Amino acid sequence: MDNGNDFVMLFSLSIIALIIIAWIFLQNAILSHLVISGLILSGCRSYADSSFTEFHKQRIHTMKPQYLSITILTILLYIFTSPGAMADYERCEYKRQQLEHQLEYALAYNNAHRVAGLQSALRRINEYCTDKRLLARKETKVSEKKRKVMEYQRELEQARASGKREQITNKQSKLDEAREELVKARSELPNGPVE
């Protein structure tokens, strides 16, 4: 390997290390998400730039396999870490902390309009936002999905009674889709999927 390829490989490994560090050590989920996005974009750019050989002469538009695999690995790492970074985004305490943090900045920079807006938003969150309400919304969603599953089961039984294959297949696919939605809605509950 020549010095250019060694440098690119070292650079790619350092980007992967930075992504892991950002994911582990940053307390703010949104900031962590943005840092990881920026690192991936800057990393992919350097791989693409370094992987073209005499682009202006030969017009080779393909990425070298080692750079492509590292880029794909980095993107997969991003995809798998993003949902975890956003997991607490809906919780009331998280919203409250973010508003208080923004309020500190607004007070530090004497931004009266921003302070008034943030204080109003904080009052609304303290008054109306409770984790019990969020849980109630999720439970309502689960019960709605259960109702749809039961409705599609009834329709499937009616289709089976009629004996029409196309209608049976159509109703079965709708039932399967409704069951998947129900499983997803149950998995959003804090205690995980409930059967």
C-alpha positions as a Markdown table, in Angstrom:
| # | Residue | x | y | z |
|---|---|---|---|---|
| 1 | Met | 0.0 | 0.0 | 0.0 |
| 2 | Asp | 1.2 | 3.5 | -0.7 |
| 3 | Asn | 1.1 | 6.4 | 1.7 |
| 4 | Gly | -2.1 | 7.8 | 0.3 |
| 5 | Asn | -4.0 | 4.6 | 1.0 |
| 6 | Asp | -2.5 | 4.3 | 4.4 |
| 7 | Phe | -3.7 | 7.9 | 5.2 |
| 8 | Val | -7.2 | 7.2 | 4.0 |
| 9 | Met | -7.5 | 4.0 | 6.0 |
| 10 | Leu | -6.2 | 5.8 | 9.1 |
| 11 | Phe | -8.7 | 8.6 | 8.4 |
| 12 | Ser | -11.6 | 6.1 | 8.0 |
| 13 | Leu | -10.7 | 4.3 | 11.3 |
| 14 | Ser | -10.5 | 7.6 | 13.1 |
| 15 | Ile | -13.9 | 8.6 | 11.8 |
| 16 | Ile | -15.4 | 5.4 | 13.0 |
| 17 | Ala | -13.8 | 5.9 | 16.4 |
| 18 | Leu | -15.1 | 9.5 | 16.6 |
| 19 | Ile | -18.6 | 8.2 | 15.8 |
| 20 | Ile | -18.4 | 5.7 | 18.6 |
| 21 | Ile | -17.1 | 8.3 | 21.0 |
| 22 | Ala | -19.8 | 10.8 | 20.0 |
| 23 | Trp | -22.5 | 8.1 | 20.5 |
| 24 | Ile | -21.2 | 7.1 | 23.9 |
| 25 | Phe | -20.1 | 10.3 | 25.5 |
| 26 | Leu | -22.5 | 13.0 | 24.3 |
| 27 | Gln | -25.4 | 13.5 | 26.7 |
| 28 | Asn | -27.6 | 15.4 | 24.4 |
| 29 | Ala | -29.3 | 13.0 | 22.0 |
| 30 | Ile | -30.0 | 15.5 | 19.3 |
| 31 | Leu | -26.5 | 16.9 | 19.4 |
| 32 | Ser | -25.1 | 13.3 | 19.2 |
| 33 | His | -27.3 | 12.6 | 16.2 |
| 34 | Leu | -26.1 | 15.7 | 14.4 |
| 35 | Val | -22.4 | 15.0 | 15.2 |
| 36 | Ile | -22.7 | 11.5 | 13.9 |
| 37 | Ser | -24.5 | 12.7 | 10.8 |
| 38 | Gly | -21.7 | 15.3 | 10.1 |
| 39 | Leu | -19.0 | 12.8 | 10.7 |
| 40 | Ile | -20.5 | 10.3 | 8.2 |
| 41 | Leu | -21.0 | 13.0 | 5.6 |
| 42 | Ser | -17.4 | 14.2 | 5.9 |
| 43 | Gly | -16.1 | 10.7 | 5.9 |
| 44 | Cys | -18.1 | 9.6 | 2.8 |
| 45 | Arg | -16.8 | 12.7 | 1.0 |
| 46 | Ser | -13.2 | 11.8 | 1.7 |
| 47 | Tyr | -13.7 | 8.2 | 0.6 |
| 48 | Ala | -15.3 | 9.2 | -2.6 |
| 49 | Asp | -12.6 | 11.8 | -3.4 |
| 50 | Ser | -9.8 | 9.3 | -2.7 |
| 51 | Ser | -11.3 | 6.4 | -4.5 |
| 52 | Phe | -11.5 | 7.8 | -8.0 |
| 53 | Thr | -8.4 | 7.1 | -10.0 |
| 54 | Glu | -7.5 | 9.7 | -12.5 |
| 55 | Phe | -11.2 | 10.7 | -12.7 |
| 56 | His | -10.5 | 13.5 | -15.2 |
| 57 | Lys | -8.8 | 11.1 | -17.6 |
| 58 | Gln | -10.5 | 7.7 | -17.3 |
| 59 | Arg | -13.9 | 8.7 | -16.0 |
| 60 | Ile | -14.1 | 5.8 | -13.5 |
| 61 | His | -17.3 | 6.3 | -11.5 |
| 62 | Thr | -17.0 | 3.3 | -9.2 |
| 63 | Met | -15.8 | 3.4 | -5.6 |
| 64 | Lys | -13.0 | 1.1 | -4.6 |
| 65 | Pro | -14.2 | -1.9 | -2.6 |
| 66 | Gln | -12.4 | -1.2 | 0.6 |
| 67 | Tyr | -13.7 | 2.4 | 0.7 |
| 68 | Leu | -17.2 | 1.3 | -0.2 |
| 69 | Ser | -17.2 | -1.3 | 2.6 |
| 70 | Ile | -16.0 | 1.2 | 5.2 |
| 71 | Thr | -18.6 | 3.7 | 4.1 |
| 72 | Ile | -21.3 | 1.1 | 4.3 |
| 73 | Leu | -20.1 | 0.1 | 7.7 |
| 74 | Thr | -20.2 | 3.7 | 8.9 |
| 75 | Ile | -23.7 | 4.2 | 7.5 |
| 76 | Leu | -24.9 | 1.0 | 9.2 |
| 77 | Leu | -23.4 | 2.1 | 12.5 |
| 78 | Tyr | -25.3 | 5.4 | 12.1 |
| 79 | Ile | -28.6 | 3.7 | 11.3 |
| 80 | Phe | -28.4 | 1.4 | 14.3 |
| 81 | Thr | -27.4 | 4.2 | 16.7 |
| 82 | Ser | -29.9 | 6.8 | 15.7 |
| 83 | Pro | -33.1 | 5.2 | 17.2 |
| 84 | Gly | -31.3 | 4.8 | 20.5 |
| 85 | Ala | -30.2 | 8.4 | 20.5 |
| 86 | Met | -33.8 | 9.5 | 20.0 |
| 87 | Ala | -35.4 | 7.1 | 22.5 |
| 88 | Asp | -36.1 | 9.6 | 25.3 |
| 89 | Tyr | -37.2 | 12.4 | 22.9 |
| 90 | Glu | -40.9 | 11.9 | 23.8 |
| 91 | Arg | -40.6 | 11.9 | 27.6 |
| 92 | Cys | -41.8 | 15.0 | 29.4 |
| 93 | Glu | -38.7 | 15.3 | 31.6 |
| 94 | Tyr | -36.5 | 15.4 | 28.5 |
| 95 | Lys | -38.6 | 18.1 | 27.0 |
| 96 | Arg | -38.5 | 20.1 | 30.2 |
| 97 | Gln | -34.7 | 19.8 | 30.4 |
| 98 | Gln | -34.2 | 21.0 | 26.9 |
| 99 | Leu | -36.4 | 24.0 | 27.5 |
| 100 | Glu | -34.6 | 24.9 | 30.7 |
| 101 | His | -31.3 | 24.6 | 28.9 |
| 102 | Gln | -32.5 | 26.9 | 26.1 |
| 103 | Leu | -33.9 | 29.3 | 28.8 |
| 104 | Glu | -30.4 | 29.5 | 30.4 |
| 105 | Tyr | -28.9 | 30.6 | 27.1 |
| 106 | Ala | -31.7 | 33.1 | 26.4 |
| 107 | Leu | -31.2 | 34.6 | 29.9 |
| 108 | Ala | -27.4 | 34.7 | 29.4 |
| 109 | Tyr | -27.8 | 36.7 | 26.2 |
| 110 | Asn | -30.6 | 38.9 | 27.5 |
| 111 | Asn | -33.0 | 37.8 | 24.8 |
| 112 | Ala | -36.3 | 38.9 | 26.4 |
| 113 | His | -38.6 | 37.7 | 23.6 |
| 114 | Arg | -37.0 | 34.2 | 23.6 |
| 115 | Val | -37.1 | 34.1 | 27.4 |
| 116 | Ala | -40.9 | 34.9 | 27.4 |
| 117 | Gly | -41.6 | 32.3 | 24.8 |
| 118 | Leu | -39.5 | 29.6 | 26.6 |
| 119 | Gln | -41.1 | 30.4 | 29.9 |
| 120 | Ser | -44.5 | 30.1 | 28.4 |
| 121 | Ala | -43.6 | 26.7 | 26.8 |
| 122 | Leu | -42.1 | 25.5 | 30.1 |
| 123 | Arg | -45.3 | 26.4 | 31.9 |
| 124 | Arg | -47.4 | 24.5 | 29.4 |
| 125 | Ile | -45.2 | 21.4 | 29.7 |
| 126 | Asn | -45.3 | 21.6 | 33.5 |
| 127 | Glu | -49.1 | 21.9 | 33.4 |
| 128 | Tyr | -50.1 | 19.5 | 30.6 |
| 129 | Cys | -47.3 | 17.1 | 29.8 |
| 130 | Thr | -47.1 | 14.0 | 32.0 |
| 131 | Asp | -45.6 | 10.7 | 31.2 |
| 132 | Lys | -49.0 | 9.2 | 32.2 |
| 133 | Arg | -50.6 | 11.1 | 29.3 |
| 134 | Leu | -48.0 | 9.9 | 26.9 |
| 135 | Leu | -48.6 | 6.3 | 28.2 |
| 136 | Ala | -52.3 | 6.8 | 27.8 |
| 137 | Arg | -51.9 | 7.9 | 24.2 |
| 138 | Lys | -49.8 | 4.8 | 23.5 |
| 139 | Glu | -52.3 | 2.5 | 25.2 |
| 140 | Thr | -55.1 | 4.1 | 23.2 |
| 141 | Lys | -53.1 | 3.4 | 20.0 |
| 142 | Val | -52.7 | -0.2 | 21.0 |
| 143 | Ser | -56.5 | -0.6 | 21.7 |
| 144 | Glu | -57.2 | 1.0 | 18.3 |
| 145 | Lys | -54.9 | -1.5 | 16.6 |
| 146 | Lys | -56.5 | -4.4 | 18.5 |
| 147 | Arg | -59.9 | -3.2 | 17.2 |
| 148 | Lys | -58.6 | -3.1 | 13.6 |
| 149 | Val | -57.2 | -6.7 | 14.0 |
| 150 | Met | -60.6 | -7.9 | 15.2 |
| 151 | Glu | -62.4 | -6.1 | 12.4 |
| 152 | Tyr | -60.1 | -7.6 | 9.8 |
| 153 | Gln | -60.6 | -11.1 | 11.4 |
| 154 | Arg | -64.4 | -10.7 | 11.0 |
| 155 | Glu | -63.9 | -9.6 | 7.4 |
| 156 | Leu | -61.6 | -12.6 | 6.7 |
| 157 | Glu | -64.2 | -15.0 | 8.1 |
| 158 | Gln | -66.9 | -13.5 | 5.9 |
| 159 | Ala | -64.6 | -13.8 | 2.9 |
| 160 | Arg | -63.9 | -17.4 | 3.7 |
| 161 | Ala | -67.6 | -18.1 | 4.0 |
| 162 | Ser | -68.1 | -16.6 | 0.5 |
| 163 | Gly | -65.3 | -18.8 | -0.9 |
| 164 | Lys | -63.7 | -16.2 | -3.2 |
| 165 | Arg | -60.0 | -16.8 | -3.2 |
| 166 | Glu | -59.0 | -13.3 | -4.3 |
| 167 | Gln | -61.1 | -11.7 | -1.5 |
| 168 | Ile | -59.7 | -14.2 | 1.0 |
| 169 | Thr | -56.1 | -13.3 | 0.0 |
| 170 | Asn | -56.8 | -9.6 | 0.2 |
| 171 | Lys | -58.4 | -9.8 | 3.6 |
| 172 | Gln | -55.6 | -12.1 | 4.9 |
| 173 | Ser | -52.9 | -9.5 | 3.8 |
| 174 | Lys | -54.9 | -6.7 | 5.5 |
| 175 | Leu | -55.1 | -8.8 | 8.7 |
| 176 | Asp | -51.4 | -9.6 | 8.6 |
| 177 | Glu | -50.6 | -5.9 | 8.2 |
| 178 | Ala | -52.9 | -4.9 | 11.0 |
| 179 | Arg | -51.2 | -7.5 | 13.3 |
| 180 | Glu | -47.8 | -6.1 | 12.4 |
| 181 | Glu | -49.0 | -2.6 | 13.3 |
| 182 | Leu | -50.4 | -4.0 | 16.6 |
| 183 | Val | -47.0 | -5.6 | 17.5 |
| 184 | Lys | -45.3 | -2.3 | 16.7 |
| 185 | Ala | -47.7 | -0.3 | 18.8 |
| 186 | Arg | -47.3 | -2.7 | 21.7 |
| 187 | Ser | -43.5 | -2.4 | 21.5 |
| 188 | Glu | -43.8 | 1.3 | 22.0 |
| 189 | Leu | -45.2 | 0.8 | 25.5 |
| 190 | Pro | -42.6 | 1.3 | 28.2 |
| 191 | Asn | -42.7 | -2.3 | 29.4 |
| 192 | Gly | -42.1 | -3.6 | 25.9 |
| 193 | Pro | -44.4 | -5.8 | 23.8 |
| 194 | Val | -47.4 | -7.2 | 25.6 |
| 195 | Glu | -49.2 | -10.2 | 24.2 |
